């Protein structure tokens, strides 16, 4: 995980002074370990969905989310389901 990022901006060949990126923590985009770290982080969400059974059963398989890379679609039974109050996150 990356914490306490320090950044610099280059504009027309001139560099700014370094400054802190407050409140922005996470994994570096394009980093070698970023996909693994993302999977470890997001696994808790998927485990919570399975335990809560918020989602759909398709051919006896539970589907609470569909994910590809860092794109995630949460699946619910109807458009009126209040997902945020239902899933214990």
C-alpha positions as CSV (number, residue, x, y, z in Angstrom):
1,X,0.0,0.0,0.0
2,X,1.1,3.5,-0.7
3,X,0.6,6.1,2.0
4,X,1.6,9.8,2.4
5,X,2.2,10.4,-1.3
6,X,4.5,13.3,-2.3
7,X,3.8,14.7,-5.7
8,X,5.4,17.2,-8.2
9,X,3.8,18.7,-11.3
10,X,5.7,19.5,-14.5
11,X,4.3,22.1,-16.8
12,X,6.1,23.4,-19.8
13,X,9.3,21.9,-18.5
14,X,9.1,23.6,-15.1
15,X,8.7,21.4,-12.0
16,X,6.7,22.5,-8.9
17,X,7.8,22.1,-5.4
18,X,6.9,18.7,-3.8
19,X,3.5,18.6,-2.0
20,X,1.6,16.0,0.0
21,X,-1.4,14.2,-1.4
22,X,-3.6,14.2,1.8
23,X,-6.3,11.6,2.0
24,X,-5.2,9.6,-1.0
25,X,-4.0,6.2,-0.1
26,X,-4.1,3.0,-2.1
27,X,-2.2,1.1,-4.7
28,X,-0.2,2.7,-7.5
29,X,-1.8,2.4,-10.9
30,X,0.3,0.3,-13.1
31,X,2.3,-1.0,-10.2
32,X,3.5,-4.6,-10.3
33,X,1.8,-5.6,-7.0
34,X,-1.3,-3.4,-7.6
35,X,-3.6,-6.2,-8.9
36,X,-2.7,-8.5,-6.0
37,X,-3.2,-5.7,-3.4
38,X,-6.6,-4.8,-5.0
39,X,-7.7,-8.4,-4.8
40,X,-6.8,-8.7,-1.2
41,X,-8.6,-5.4,-0.4
42,X,-11.8,-6.2,-2.3
43,X,-12.1,-9.8,-1.1
44,X,-13.8,-8.6,2.1
45,X,-16.6,-7.0,0.0
46,X,-17.2,-10.3,-1.8
47,X,-17.2,-12.3,1.4
48,X,-19.7,-9.9,2.9
49,X,-22.0,-10.3,-0.1
50,X,-21.9,-14.1,0.1
51,X,-22.7,-14.1,3.8
52,X,-25.6,-11.6,3.4
53,X,-27.0,-13.4,0.3
54,X,-27.7,-10.0,-1.2
55,X,-27.7,-10.7,-4.9
56,X,-29.3,-13.3,-7.2
57,X,-29.1,-17.1,-7.6
58,X,-28.6,-18.1,-11.2
59,X,-28.8,-21.9,-11.8
60,X,-28.2,-22.5,-8.1
61,X,-25.0,-20.3,-8.1
62,X,-25.0,-17.2,-5.9
63,X,-24.1,-14.0,-7.8
64,X,-23.6,-10.9,-5.6
65,X,-21.2,-9.1,-7.9
66,X,-19.6,-9.3,-11.3
67,X,-16.0,-8.1,-11.5
68,X,-13.3,-7.7,-14.1
69,X,-10.1,-6.0,-13.2
70,X,-11.1,-3.0,-11.1
71,X,-14.7,-2.7,-12.6
72,X,-17.3,-4.1,-10.2
73,X,-21.1,-4.4,-10.7
74,X,-23.1,-5.2,-7.5
75,X,-26.1,-7.4,-8.3
76,X,-29.4,-7.2,-6.4
77,X,-32.8,-8.9,-6.8
78,X,-34.7,-5.7,-7.7
79,X,-34.2,-2.0,-8.4
80,X,-35.8,-1.1,-5.1
81,X,-33.3,-3.1,-3.0
82,X,-31.4,-0.8,-0.6
83,X,-28.0,-2.4,-1.0
84,X,-26.1,-0.1,1.3
85,X,-28.3,-0.8,4.3
86,X,-28.5,-4.6,3.5
87,X,-24.8,-5.5,3.1
88,X,-22.8,-5.4,6.4
89,X,-19.7,-3.5,5.2
